[in-house]
Amino acid sequence: MSTDTSSKRSLGDIILEKIREKDAEISTEGRTPVKLDSSIIELYKGVGEFLSRYTSGKIPKGFKRIPSLECWPDVLQLTEPENWSPNAVYQATRLFSSNMNAKNAVRFYEAILLPRARNDIRKNKRLHFALYQSLKKCLYKPAAFFKGILLPLCQERNCTLREAVIIGSIISKVSIPPLHASAALMKLAEMEYCGTTSYFIKLFLDKKYALPYRVVDAVFAHFMRFIDEERVMPVIWHQSLLAFVERYKNELEKKDKEKLARLLDHQKHYLVDTFHFIDHMHA
C-alpha cells in the first residue's frame, strides 16, 4: 500500500485546503464571501483555545451555534479544528451530525474529521478512542459517512492498509441499511483500482446483503476489468473475488461463471488456491 503523501504538509494546511475546496464549490452556487467583524473573530479564536484543551464537560454556547450559521465554514476555521483535542472532535461530530443537513455534514466529515483521523493514525500507528467514536458516530448517517469519509479516502488513492483496517472495523461493527451499503459498494466497484479498495469491497461482501442485480453486475464488471491485466493482483484482490463468488454465485448466469473461470485462469497468485474458487462456483 502507498504511503500518505500528505505527510509533508501540516494538518492545518490539509484542513484549510479541504474547506477552501468546498467553499469554492459553494461559491459557484451563488454564496458570497463573508466578512466577520473583530468581536466574532476574537470570540471564536477563544472558543478554539478552549477546544484545544477540552477533555470533558460543557461545550461553549458559541460553538453550539455554528451549525445554524450560514457562514459556518468561515467561523469554524477561526477555531482551528486541527488543534482541537480528540474529545472536542467527538463533541463537534455529535453536534454537526445532529444539527446539519446531509450536504453540510459531508463537508464537515471530509474537511475536518477525515484529515484528523488520518493524521492521528499516521502519527500514532493507531486511532485515538475519541476519534474512533467520532467516525462511528458518522456512520449513523450512512450516506454522509460514505460521501464524506469512505469514498474520499479511497479516491485519494493513498489509503494505507492500517487506515483501511481501522476504518473498516467500524463498517464491520455497525449495522448499515442495505440500500446505503449497496450504493457504497457500487461506487467502490466503479472506482479506479487500489489495493485498499479491494479490502473495503470484501468487507461489504462479507456482510452478506441481498444485493440488487445492478450492484452484483457492477462488482462482476469490476473483477472482469482484470481479465487482461498483466500485473499479478495482490492477495486481498483474490480474497475479495472469493468472497464475491461464495456469496453471489447463485446470482450469476452460466456465461458469467465461464468468464470468471477465464479470469482465474489468467490471474493466479502463489498464495491462493485457484481450484478453491472453481469449486465454490460450481458448488
Secondary structure, 3 states (H helix, E strand, C coil): CCCCHHHHCCHHHHHHHHHHHHHHHHHCCCCCCCCCCHHHHHHHHHHHHHHHHCCCCCCCHHHHCHHHCCCHHHHHHHCCHHHCCHHHHHHHHHHHHHHCCHHHHHHHHHHHHHHHHHHHHHHHCCCCHHHHHHHHHHCCCHHHHHHHHHHHHHHCCCCCHHHHHHHHHHHHHCCCCHHHHHHHHHHHHHCCCCHHHHHHHHHHHHCCCCCCHHHHHHHHHHHHCCCCCCCCCCHHHHHHHHHHHHHHHHHCCHHHHHHHHHHHHHCCCCCCCHHHHHHHHHC
